[in-house]
């Protein structure tokens, strides 16, 4: 499935980091000069196989090293809850 969503450990850890810090995605991106769309895609599990080393390193630096760049490796990706439902039921809930 070409539009399959899988969230990497890095995406999950970044979401948790943002929640702990009380920082919105737009504000985080603004402060760190990151592309908001790219960050949102990582958090949503979109394009999980296309995360660049440069982007993962930028997240590492923006979080003060709290989110390790290796957490964005595709081997850490698991299906999103929506994807699990589709696999289990054979439908997308619609």
SULGI-V612747 format. One line per field, one symbol per residue. ss: DSSP state (H for helix, E for strand, - for the rest). burial: 1 if it has 24 or more other C-alpha atoms within 12 Angstrom, else 0. Layout:
BEGIN
ss=???
burial=???
END
This chain:
BEGIN
ss=-----EE-HHHHHHHHHHHHH---HHHHHHHH---HHHHHHHHH--------HHHHHHHHHH------HHHH-HHH-EE-HHHHHHHHH-----
burial=0000111111111110110000001001000001000111111111111010001111110110011111111100111100100000000000
END
